[in-house]
């Protein structure tokens, strides 16, 4: 073994432990001013290489200046916490450094991916699923858009989009990646039709049906309906079954973006929130959100085996030199070189088991509801509405939510995001970290009050 590699691996455990302990001691890091930050951290690339100990010291310094997403004061995004088995597996995946395009190079890691696709597809209600892991939910959604477009316009893959308006339908609360994907595929962002939501943030099937009917009457081509299971701000679940009725009526591809809420499938009690999912053509599920797997770990699943291979495969004799398409994931991937993102999910699933993950989901939901209960019972807070999943949306009465969130971060009290619900700016606390305790929820509200008193 190379001496420097041995020395690096020897120090790794201590570097990792120091960083993890920092989450407990300083859950909200002091903000590094980007102006001059590179100089203070000595980030400049050197002309001559440095010795490995100096590099490791610089790595530690850089990590200690990086915001914590695993501490007890992080409520900002739809991921949080740190899973022990998945974290170690992710480090080992980098050490092994296999690319996930062929069995020849990845070996049993391909079997792991196929196993996870089968299991997650079965939970979605797909009898014979196909899927592949991608670098994030946005890319999973892009793969679904690509499949839907090529299904609606079969020659698009060979000769390009012919200029006809191709329409995609998504709720006003959906993730921005759908609109971005239309721009990337040359379908035109203006062809995203925003469907109104009800008071719970759920897409209206009646409005959807009317929009598709109007477009067809005008000679436009419906390509895909995007339903959301767990919207970004409110965590709402679109009525998939009713939306599937509309999709079948008009012969339109139905995709369900469950990047956030897909994990509720692991709980029998929560699974009805995704009723009708088995009727979808494709489904996005991010394990790096509610399942606590390190970033990035997303899968695109399709109901019909062979579809991804048929729509995404390219001939490459220099790469695909043996084995079947089943064992060569590169034939159904958006990428060629692809990181091993399945090992960490497999390790986490081994660690928790299906029952453990179900209990974990219920615990996360209980924490979110506990925060909502506290907000609802307080005279100085107003709960926007009861949480549909892990997002708790509320306001400190007569105080600006965006300024409160900024001040919380700048004062080192908490990292929390804000959003808009029914035209009102609100605080959105994402209660994703299962290691939180109810005392942490009390501390969050105390900190919000502390900031509010100064505004």
C-alpha positions, 0 to 999 in steps of 0.5 A, a space after each residue: 500500500 502506498 505510504 500516503 494512502 495508509 497514513 490518510 486512512 489511519 487519520 480518517 477515523 479521527 478526522 471523521 470523529 472530530 467532525 461528528 463531535 463538532 455537530 454536537 458542540 457547534 450545531 450551527 457553524 459561524 457563517 464564513 463570509 464568502 468575500 475573502 473566505 478562500 484566502 482565510 481558508 488558504 484554498 488556493 491551488 498550489 504550484 507544488 504539491 503539499 505533504 499529505 499531513 498538510 493536506 489532511 489538516 487543510 481538509 479538517 479546517 475546511 470541514 469545520 467551516 462547512 455548515 452542519 446538516 446533521 446537528 440538532 439545529 438543522 431544519 432547513 432542507 428535506 434531509 438531515 441526520 447521519 446514518 452510521 451504516 450508510 455513512 461508512 458504506 459511502 466512504 467504502 464506495 469511494 475506496 472501492 471506486 467502481 463505476 456502475 455501468 457494467 457487471 465486469 467493472 462493478 461486479 456484485 454491486 450491480 446485484 445490489 442495485 437490481 435487488 434494491 430496484 426490485 424491492 423499491 419497485 414492489 413497494 410502489 406496486 410495480 409488478 415487474 419494475 425497471 430502474 436505475 439510480 441517478 445523481 438526484 431527484 432532478 435527474 430522476 425526474 428528467 429521465 421520466 420526462 425523457 421517457 414520456 416525451 419519446 413515448 408521445 413523440 416516438 421519432 424525437 429520439 432520432 430526428 429531434 423535436 419537430 416544433 410541435 408544442 409538447 405539454 407537461 402538467 404539474 401542480 403549482 406546488 411541484 418541484 422546480 426540476 420539472 420546469 427546468 427539465 423542459 428547458 433542458 430537453 428543448 420542449 420549452 419551459 412555457 409548455 409547463 402547465 401549472 395546475 391549481 391546488 386545493 387548500 391542502 396544497 394538492 393538485 386538483 384533478 378536475 382542473 387537470 382534466 380541463 387543462 388537458 382537454 383544452 390543450 387537445 382541442 387546441 391541437 397541442 400534444 400532452 406528454 406527461 402529468 407530474 404528480 407530487 408525493 410530498 411537495 417541497 414546502 408543505 409536504 402535500 400529497 397529490 391525489 394519485 388515484 384520481 390523477 391516474 383516472 385523468 391520465 388514463 382518460 387522455 392517454 398521458 404518461 403519469 409520473 409521480 415525483 416521490 423524491 421526498 414522500 416516497 419513503 412513506 411507502 415503508 410504513 403500512 400506516 402511511 402507504 395510503 397517502 400514495 394510493 394509486 401509485 401502482 397505476 403510474 408509469 414512473 416514480 422518483 424516490 430519493 433515499 437521501 431524504 427521509 431514509 437518511 442515506 448520505 447524498 446523493 441516492 435517488 432512483 427512477 423506477 418505471 412500471 414496465 421492464 425494458 422501457 429504460 433500456 429501449 429509450 436510453 441505450 446506446 451501442 458501445 462495443 468498447 464498454 458493453 462487452 459481456 453479460 446481459 442488459 440486466 447486469 449492465 446498468 449503463 444500458 438504462 442510465 442517463 450516464 456512462 460513468 456512474 458512482 456507486 450510490 447503492 451500497 450505502 442504501 443497501 447497508 442502511 437497509 441491512 441496519 434498519 430492516 423494513 420494520 426498523 425503517 417503518 418505525 423510523 418513519 413513524 418517529 419522524 412523523 411524530 416529531 413533526 406533529 409534536 412541533 405542530 402541536 406546540 405551535 398550535 397551542 401557542 398564542 404567539 405562533 400560527 400554524 399554517 395547517 397541520 403537516 402532511 408529512 415532515 414539513 411544519 409551516 407556521 409564522 411568528 405572529 406579525 413578524 417577517 419569516 424570512 428575516 427571522 430565518 436569516 437571523 437564526 442562522 447568523 446568530 448561530 441558533 438554528 438553520 431553518 428555511 422559509 417559503 410561501 403558502 397561500 401568498 404568505 411568507 412562512 417559516 418551514 421547519 423540516 423535521 427530518 432528523 430522527 435523532 431530534 428530541 422534543 427538547 430540540 423542538 422547544 429550543 427551536 421555538 425559543 430561538 425563534 421567539 428570541 429573534 422575534 423579540 428583537 425585530 
